[in-house]
Amino acid sequence: MADAIGNKAAHDYHLDIPPVRDGFYVKGAAHCDWGMQNRMARLFNPKSGNAVMLAFDHGYIMGPTAGLERIDLVIPPLIPHVDVLMGTKGVIRACIPPSAPVAKCVRVTYDTTVLFDEMSNGGGIACDVENAIRMNADCMAVQTFIGAPGESRSLELLARTADAGARYGIPTLGVVAVGKQMERTEKFFLLATRVLAENGANIVKSYYCDGFERVAAACPVPIVIAGGKKLPEADALEMAYRAIQDGAHGVDMGRNIFQSDCPEGMAAAIGKVVHEHYTPQQALEVYQEIKH
Ligand code: 5RP
């Protein structure tokens, strides 16, 4: 292991030079095989290079969350506005029509529920790669707990999932968890996102923060940002806009879409920011127009 004492601080992010890509447009995927690239192309729009992922996996630790009481009613109308659905195998199987023209990211790990006081010990596998293939998954999501007791176990699950995904051409999304006690700083996200990519994640889900341009530059695979708790629509659009400007390749957003008073309007507005670089104000107008 490298000696962490006396390390020189990293500073040379070359923000003015785009990442080197040779042959395939998704960051870090140029050397992957055809099947992996084909699935990546279903996740990341070939024109914009970005993805709108709709996360509705909250119930796997929280039970019925506000806005997701009836997933069969809430999520299908949003499908035309998003590129990817992110959910658990149980809910996708039960509530999403198999004919829906949308990519699927299956959350393949389980964790301790909100009734459990402590942060997860790392969880376990809820959906193995054969089951993911049976569901025709385009991506497998693994939760990780960097800087927390579940770190080692969750990194093992990530690495094993990424190995299985590489075997069958299915990308792995590594998800950075933030707990009550965990810092949400550039320093933390620089470390966490890089660690996930180094251990095999093809895509990383993380949070927007000050200094995000350095986080994105130092992560060799695309980062999609989580939305976090519900914000006013204008603020959520502003956050998505800044993230894209600073190098994110999309969003994997839940509550800021399905808890909006017009989820369809919000999904459409986020899509404009992510794929067409609308400003937050232009996107807010899209939201308002659909709402009224
Ligand atoms: C938690 C997750 C959740 O799916 C995600 O955070 C939910 O999205 P949002 O925060 O936008 O409601 O990955 O680790």
Boltz pocket constraint, residues with backbone or C-beta under 6 A from the ligand:
constraints:
  - pocket:
      binder: B
      contacts: [[A, 55], [A, 56], [A, 57], [A, 58], [A, 143], [A, 175], [A, 176], [A, 177], [A, 205], [A, 226], [A, 227], [A, 228], [A, 229], [A, 252], [A, 253], [A, 254], [A, 255], [A, 256]]
      max_distance: 6.0
